[in-house]
Amino acid sequence: MKLVLFGATGMVGSRIATEASARGHQVLAVSRSGQSPVPGVTSTAADATDAAKVADLARGADAVASACVPPRDGSDPRGPFLALNEGLVAGVRAAGVGRLLVVGGAGGLEVAPGQALSDQPGFPEAYLPEALAHRDALAYYRTLDDPDWTYVSPAAEIAPGKRTGRFRVGGDEFMTDDQGRSFVSAEDYAVAFVDELEQHAHPRTRMSVAY
């Protein structure tokens, strides 16, 4: 498959690029810097808020993926991050690409029906703006029938680690292991993400990944 991946140089994006490339997919890695996250992967510089540029890059692709994160400059990220996702969707539509996969957040996962993790007492204040920005993005995607989107939430903790290929895939529920920890390595998250790219098992919905 031909995949255009925005946010390709970040912790998660670079691992998605690595996993997809290793499976033989053609990856165009897009970032503001234009650097290649993986040797041999084609890269270019672009801003995902620029719908026309997104369309130019995405035209002819089988799928577009976004590993973009909310701004972390101290300002409220909710408006700018929603605008980024709206620009991305507009570009994907203009390019005629049918599928969009999005790296999401964990804060909107439900600890009980209708009760989001980020609304619970003790949720880290430093992470709340980013969690709310991701929740806004998911709410926006849930209004769309086109393109065919999938929003992929990680566990509460995601960090560089090992690629084991062993993890659980869920939906809206917040998943923890036997010790009550919610964790997944960035490498295994990328495995699940590329699995979804190939299998298209969760159209127009959120899926989650955790050990």
Order of alpha helices (4+ residues) and beta strands (2+ residues): beta-alpha-beta-beta-alpha-beta-alpha-beta-beta-beta-alpha-beta-beta-beta-beta-alpha-beta
